[in-house]
Amino acid sequence: MSQQFDLVVIGGGPGGYEAAIRAAQLGFKVACIEKRIHNGKPSLGGTCLNVGCIPSKALLDSSHRFESTQHELADHGITTGEVSVDLAKLLARKDKVVEQLTGGVAQLLKGNDIEWLQGTGKLLAGKKVEFVPHEGETQVLSPKYVILASGSVPVNIPVAPVDQELIVDSTGALSFPEVPKRLGVIGAGVIGLELGSVWRRLGAEVVVFEAMDTFLPMADKALAKEYQKILKKQGLDIRIGAKVAGTEVNNNEVLVKYTQNGQEQTETFDKLIVCVGRKPYAAGLLAEDSGVKITERGFVEVNDHCATSVDGVYAIGDLVRGPMLAHKAMEEGVMAVERMHGHAAQVNYDTIISVIYTHPEAAWVGLTEEAAKEQGYEVKAGQFPFAVNGRALAAGESAGFVKFVADAKTDRLLGMHVVGPAASDIVHQGMIALEFVSSVEDLQLMTFGHPTFSEVVHEAALAVDGRAIHAIQRKRK
């Protein structure tokens, strides 16, 4: 490989490939190193497209359609015969979606004249990159810039060693050959709730163990309380303060030992999913003399603009501080490239959205009411339910609410919290408002289409000042 690259990106996930594409748009000669083999073929898209965000959303959509057909169509006067799941076909559809998207990324790289190097990459001293292809000889590249974008991997815990047969991680939980009769999930975070919901809808009895004493501690308390109530009503058995102490595999079953409220208990499952978080994937990424600093928690140390301790080397996404979210990695990758090109780009970490894609969805952006008070704000807040929204009632999607948190002194919007239909889309209205430092009054003065789910956004903004129209509120001056 004789050609010289301006930029080498190590990692072809969302952050890496978007950085590569933006760099190519700016005139850089770019190579993207990706080692992933998925279903026997080299594949771009990282964890997100191959074994994360995309396949899980495909399963969430399919399982929701199945449950809706079983339990909701009758309310619309639609009668069906016996409904069943062809799990092999359902999983094949998931794989087809993955293949379509990862193939699309490959075409994007090709169309932007980006060299896809299939193999592993390691940063050496002097900003050199060692490339070891799946086939062929090892080569050393000398680019002007490097972006480290190798992502993350699931955290394993000694009390539940993953074998990808009976005890699986989030990847293994995407391809069960049959629906488990009883399914255990360790961790009531985003991944655990989503995967637990998928298999519950398909017929499994699901128990979720959460070691912490609060449900979704990172979310607004009002949202977490409402969301937990909704999931419980759907049939998810979420056990808060349940600490798993050990597991035993016997006769094709998993025995889980746990403590809750000071009592030792056991449960037996056909399958157990371990979803207790993710950690940076830096194995083999850095030579000892690369010069890049690593934090005590294993993250690559970067500044506010994702620059590492080595000039010209950047790190993004799950490798660095902040939430492990694909959209965060995407924006960091583009920011890094823009700064290489001399632009004053930055990422507003205060407006990064969090979403849980169950049904209904839960999403939030900005400060919770509790965090705002801890930061010294005099807080005013208002929320409004979907239960009295015309579009929600017509669609049979009346669970949940929209909540706004604001500064009482300045009226500045501080946070938005949504649990309900289309929450992952509705929350972007709050994100845009936060980005433009909007006041609650700005939202109050806007005209929202009728009938829409988004009318709840308008009513929630009005509710902050006790002015919601479709609710009886105490009058305020």
C-alpha positions, 0 to 999 in steps of 0.5 A, spaced: 500 500 500 504 505 497 499 511 497 499 516 503 493 518 507 491 524 510 487 521 515 486 514 518 480 512 522 480 505 526 473 503 527 468 503 522 462 504 526 457 510 526 462 515 529 468 512 525 464 512 518 461 518 519 468 522 520 471 518 514 465 521 510 466 528 512 473 528 511 473 525 504 468 531 503 473 536 505 478 533 501 482 528 505 485 522 503 482 517 508 482 510 510 478 506 514 480 500 518 475 495 520 476 488 523 469 486 524 466 479 520 459 478 521 455 472 518 462 470 515 463 477 511 467 483 513 462 488 515 462 496 517 457 499 521 460 497 528 456 494 534 450 499 532 448 496 525 451 489 526 449 487 533 446 493 537 441 499 535 439 496 528 437 489 530 434 490 536 430 495 533 428 491 528 426 485 533 422 491 537 418 493 531 416 485 529 415 483 536 410 490 537 406 488 531 405 481 534 403 483 540 399 489 537 395 484 533 394 479 539 391 484 543 389 491 540 386 490 533 380 487 537 379 494 540 379 497 533 373 492 530 378 488 527 378 480 528 383 475 526 384 468 527 390 464 531 396 469 531 403 465 531 410 467 530 415 464 525 421 466 529 426 464 524 423 468 519 422 474 524 430 473 525 431 473 518 428 479 517 432 482 522 438 480 519 436 483 512 435 489 515 442 489 518 445 487 511 442 492 507 444 498 512 451 495 513 452 494 505 449 501 504 455 504 509 460 500 504 457 503 498 458 510 502 465 509 503 466 507 496 462 513 493 467 517 497 473 514 495 475 512 502 479 506 502 476 500 507 482 496 510 479 490 512 483 488 518 486 490 525 489 497 526 494 499 532 496 506 533 504 506 534 509 511 536 510 517 532 502 517 530 504 511 525 498 506 524 500 498 524 495 495 519 494 487 519 489 485 514 485 479 514 489 477 508 496 479 506 502 482 509 502 487 515 503 494 513 505 501 517 501 507 515 504 514 516 497 519 516 497 526 518 491 525 522 488 519 526 481 518 529 481 512 534 473 509 534 474 502 536 467 502 540 465 498 546 464 491 548 459 488 554 461 488 561 462 481 563 461 479 571 464 473 575 457 471 578 454 470 571 459 468 566 457 468 559 457 462 554 453 465 549 448 458 550 444 459 556 447 465 559 448 470 553 450 478 553 446 483 548 449 480 542 447 473 544 440 475 546 438 477 538 438 470 536 435 465 540 433 459 536 426 459 540 422 463 545 424 462 552 419 460 557 422 463 562 427 469 561 432 472 566 435 479 565 441 482 569 440 490 569 434 494 568 438 499 563 436 501 556 439 494 553 436 490 558 429 493 558 429 493 550 431 486 550 426 484 555 421 487 552 422 483 545 422 476 548 416 478 553 412 480 547 414 474 543 411 469 549 417 469 555 416 470 562 421 475 564 424 477 570 429 483 570 434 484 576 436 491 578 442 491 583 440 499 584 435 501 589 432 506 584 429 504 577 432 508 572 436 513 576 439 517 571 432 519 568 427 524 571 423 521 577 417 523 575 418 519 568 422 513 571 415 512 576 410 512 570 415 508 566 416 503 571 408 503 572 407 502 564 412 496 564 409 492 570 402 493 567 405 490 560 408 484 564 415 485 565 417 483 572 422 488 574 425 487 581 429 493 584 435 492 589 435 485 587 443 483 587 445 477 583 450 473 587 451 467 583 449 462 577 449 455 576 447 451 569 444 445 570 440 440 565 439 446 560 437 451 565 440 457 569 439 458 576 440 465 579 441 466 586 440 473 588 438 477 594 433 482 595 430 486 601 436 482 605 433 475 603 436 470 599 432 467 593 433 463 587 429 463 580 430 458 574 430 460 567 431 457 560 436 463 558 439 469 562 441 475 559 447 479 562 446 487 561 450 491 566 453 496 561 459 496 556 466 498 557 471 501 552 474 496 547 481 498 546 484 491 546 490 491 541 489 498 539 495 502 542 502 500 542 505 501 549 509 507 546 503 510 542 503 516 547 496 516 548 493 517 555 488 512 558 484 514 564 483 509 570 477 507 568 480 505 561 477 510 557 482 514 552 483 521 555 481 527 551 479 534 551 473 537 550 474 537 542 476 529 543 483 531 542 488 526 545 495 527 548 498 526 542 498 531 537 493 529 531 490 523 534 483 524 536 478 519 540 471 519 539 465 515 541 465 509 547 472 510 547 471 516 551 468 520 557 460 521 556 454 517 554 455 511 550 451 513 544 451 512 537 449 519 535 454 522 540 460 518 537 457 521 530 457 528 532 464 527 535 467 524 529 465 530 525 467 535 530 474 532 530 474 532 522 472 539 522 477 541 527 483 538 523 480 542 517 481 549 521 473 549 523 471 551 530 466 545 531 464 543 537 459 538 540 453 541 545 453 535 550 448 538 554 443 537 548 445 529 547 438 525 547 437 519 551 432 514 548 429 507 550 425 504 545 420 500 548 413 501 547 411 506 549 418 509 548 421 513 554 426 519 552 429 525 555 434 531 554 437 536 558 436 536 566 432 532 570 428 536 575 432 533 581 439 535 577 436 542 576 435 543 583 442 540 585 445 545 580 442 551 584 436 553 579 430 555 582 425 550 578 418 550 575 416 544 571 410 542 568 407 536 565 401 534 561 398 527 559 397 523 553 391 521 556 387 527 554 390 528 547 385 527 541 391 523 536 393 519 542 386 517 544 384 515 536 391 511 536 390 507 542 396 510 545 394 514 551 400 512 556 405 517 558 406 524 558 411 530 556 414 534 562 418 540 561 423 543 567 425 550 567 429 556 570 423 560 574 427 566 574 429 567 567 424 562 564 429 558 560 428 551 558 432 546 562 430 539 560 424 535 557 422 528 559 417 524 555 414 517 556 409 515 550 408 514 543 413 517 538 417 519 544 424 518 540 421 523 535 418 528 540 424 529 544 427 532 539 423 538 539 426 539 546 433 538 544 432 544 538 429 548 544 435 547 548 440 548 543 437 555 541 436 557 549 429 557 548 424 560 554 418 556 556 414 562 553 417 561 546 414 554 546 407 557 549 407 562 543 408 556 537 402 553 534 402 546 534 398 542 528 391 539 530 390 533 532 398 531 533 401 527 539 406 534 539 400 538 542 402 535 548 408 538 548 405 545 547 400 543 553 406 541 557 409 548 556 403 551 558 402 547 564 409 550 566 405 556 568 399 553 570 396 555 563 394 548 560 388 548 556 385 541 556 386 540 564 383 544 570 389 548 573 389 553 579 389 560 576 396 563 576 397 571 574 
